[in-house]
Amino acid sequence: MVPSDHQVPRLDVDRILADDGVRIVVCCGSGGVGKTTTAAALALRAAERHGRRTVVLTIDPARRLAQSLGLSELDNTPRQVKGIDAEASGGELHAMMLDMKRTFDEVVLAHTDPAKAAEIFANPFYQAMSSTFAGTQEYMAMEKLGQLHARGEWDLIVVDTPPSRSALDFLDAPARLSRFLDGRMLRMLLAPARTGGRSMFSLVTASFGMFSRVVQKILGAQLLTDLSGFVAAFDSMFGGFRQRAEQTYRILQARETAFLLVAAPEPDAVREAAYFAGRLGEERMPLAGLVLNRVHQSAVEGLSAAESLAAAERLEELGGHAVTAEALRVHAALVRQTARELEVAARFTDAFPAVPVVSVAAQPADVHDVDGLRVIGSAISRP
C-alpha cells in the first residue's frame, strides 16, 4: 500500500539482514509507531533466518521488548534470548535495554582513575546530569552503540532509538551535550575552579565581577559550587565526549550502517519520517528505506465505499439483512481509512521517490511473544 504517480521501489529487508557488510541497523522515527517491535522482529529474523550473532539495543522504558522476547527483565548488559529457532542457521539473539546513568558511569570509569571517578559520582551536578539532563539519554545511546561496535562481538547491532518527541533528537542531542561538556563558555566561566585555594564564587567574582553576580543570582551559589567541583573533577574527560560523538557519527555514515525509518500512516508520523529522511541526506547517512507500520487494506478492493453504503441502504429497505448491512458499512469505513492512509503515505513517497518502502499490515493484537515477532518479521520481509 503505497500510492503515487511513480513506481515506489520495494524495500528488501532480508537483503539488508543477510549482508555481512551491514553491521548496524538503526530503527528511527517518532514515538508510538512500532519502532521497538520492528527492531526486535528484525533482530530475531537476522538470527533465525540469516545465522547472524545479533544484539538488539532498546531504549524503551515500557520494557515491552523484554516481555516479547520471554525475558523477565533487560538491563545494560546483553542477555541471550533462549528458545529461538536458530540451530540450523547458527545465529544467536541477545537483547539489552539502555541504562542511561549506568552507561554514563561506565564512561567515567573507563576514562579516569577510581579516586577521581568516586569524586565525580558523589558530585550533585553529575548525579542530576547523568539521570535527567536534556539529551543525556540520546547521547548515552550513542555511547552504548559505540561500545558495542568497538567490542566486535556482534555480526549485527539493531538499535531502537529513544522515544523522543522529535525523531531528530537522536542525531541532535549527542552533539548538543558534547558541545556543552566541551564548551568554551563553560570552560571560561569555570576556569577559576582549577586554580584551587578559594571558593568557586569568590574566584569567579574576582574574575568576572558583575557578570558573576548575575550568574549567581540566576543559578544560585550552591549550583555554581557543585558545577565547579564537577568541572574540576571532569576536566580530563571533556575532550573525549566530542571525540567519541564524532567517531560514532562516522560509524553512522559508513557503509556498514543502515537506517530504517519506521512510521505509521498518520500525518505526524510521516512528517517526522520525512524530516529525518532529509536530515540523513544532509548528514550523508545511509537511509535504507521506510517501514510503514499498521497499514489497513480491504480484502474486497473492487467494492467502493459509495457502493457499500448504497448496498447497505438497499438491504435495510428490504428488511431482515441487518448484519450484512452493518458489514457493508464497516467495509465502507475501511475503504475510506485505506484511502486516507494512501494519501498520507504519498506525502513521503512523493518527496523521496528513490527511498524503498515496505508496508506492514495492522495486526489484530499487540505483539507479546516471539511468535508475534516472527509474524512481524515475515511481514516486513515478504517478497
CORJO-V235996 format. One record per residue. N is the residue number from 1. OMEGA is omega as a letter, one per 20 degrees, with the letter a starting at -180 (none if undefined). Layout:
# CORJO-V235996
{{N	OMEGA} {N	OMEGA}}
This chain:
# CORJO-V235996
{{1	r} {2	a} {3	r} {4	r} {5	r} {6	r} {7	a} {8	r} {9	a} {10	a} {11	r} {12	a} {13	a} {14	r} {15	r} {16	a} {17	a} {18	a} {19	r} {20	r} {21	r} {22	a} {23	a} {24	r} {25	a} {26	r} {27	a} {28	a} {29	a} {30	a} {31	r} {32	a} {33	r} {34	a} {35	a} {36	r} {37	r} {38	r} {39	a} {40	r} {41	r} {42	r} {43	r} {44	a} {45	r} {46	a} {47	a} {48	a} {49	a} {50	r} {51	a} {52	r} {53	a} {54	r} {55	r} {56	a} {57	r} {58	r} {59	a} {60	a} {61	a} {62	r} {63	r} {64	a} {65	r} {66	a} {67	a} {68	r} {69	r} {70	r} {71	r} {72	r} {73	r} {74	r} {75	a} {76	r} {77	r} {78	r} {79	a} {80	r} {81	a} {82	r} {83	r} {84	a} {85	a} {86	a} {87	a} {88	a} {89	a} {90	a} {91	r} {92	r} {93	r} {94	a} {95	r} {96	r} {97	a} {98	r} {99	a} {100	a} {101	a} {102	r} {103	r} {104	r} {105	r} {106	r} {107	r} {108	a} {109	a} {110	a} {111	r} {112	a} {113	a} {114	a} {115	r} {116	r} {117	r} {118	r} {119	r} {120	a} {121	a} {122	a} {123	a} {124	a} {125	r} {126	a} {127	r} {128	a} {129	a} {130	a} {131	a} {132	a} {133	a} {134	r} {135	a} {136	a} {137	a} {138	r} {139	a} {140	r} {141	r} {142	r} {143	a} {144	r} {145	r} {146	r} {147	a} {148	r} {149	a} {150	a} {151	r} {152	a} {153	a} {154	r} {155	a} {156	r} {157	r} {158	a} {159	r} {160	a} {161	a} {162	r} {163	a} {164	r} {165	r} {166	r} {167	a} {168	a} {169	a} {170	r} {171	a} {172	a} {173	r} {174	r} {175	r} {176	a} {177	a} {178	r} {179	r} {180	a} {181	a} {182	a} {183	a} {184	a} {185	r} {186	r} {187	a} {188	a} {189	a} {190	r} {191	r} {192	a} {193	a} {194	a} {195	r} {196	r} {197	a} {198	a} {199	r} {200	a} {201	a} {202	r} {203	r} {204	r} {205	a} {206	a} {207	a} {208	r} {209	a} {210	a} {211	a} {212	r} {213	r} {214	r} {215	r} {216	a} {217	a} {218	a} {219	a} {220	a} {221	a} {222	r} {223	r} {224	r} {225	r} {226	a} {227	r} {228	r} {229	r} {230	a} {231	a} {232	a} {233	a} {234	a} {235	a} {236	a} {237	a} {238	a} {239	a} {240	a} {241	r} {242	a} {243	a} {244	r} {245	r} {246	r} {247	r} {248	r} {249	r} {250	r} {251	a} {252	r} {253	a} {254	r} {255	a} {256	a} {257	r} {258	r} {259	r} {260	r} {261	r} {262	a} {263	r} {264	a} {265	r} {266	a} {267	a} {268	a} {269	r} {270	r} {271	r} {272	r} {273	r} {274	r} {275	a} {276	r} {277	r} {278	a} {279	r} {280	r} {281	r} {282	a} {283	a} {284	r} {285	a} {286	r} {287	a} {288	a} {289	a} {290	r} {291	a} {292	a} {293	r} {294	a} {295	r} {296	r} {297	r} {298	r} {299	r} {300	a} {301	a} {302	a} {303	a} {304	r} {305	a} {306	r} {307	r} {308	a} {309	r} {310	r} {311	r} {312	r} {313	r} {314	r} {315	r} {316	r} {317	a} {318	r} {319	r} {320	a} {321	a} {322	a} {323	r} {324	r} {325	r} {326	r} {327	r} {328	r} {329	r} {330	r} {331	r} {332	r} {333	r} {334	r} {335	r} {336	r} {337	r} {338	r} {339	r} {340	a} {341	r} {342	a} {343	r} {344	a} {345	a} {346	r} {347	r} {348	a} {349	r} {350	a} {351	a} {352	a} {353	a} {354	a} {355	r} {356	a} {357	r} {358	r} {359	r} {360	a} {361	r} {362	a} {363	a} {364	a} {365	r} {366	r} {367	a} {368	a} {369	a} {370	r} {371	r} {372	r} {373	r} {374	r} {375	r} {376	r} {377	r} {378	r} {379	r} {380	a} {381	a} {382	a} {383	none}}
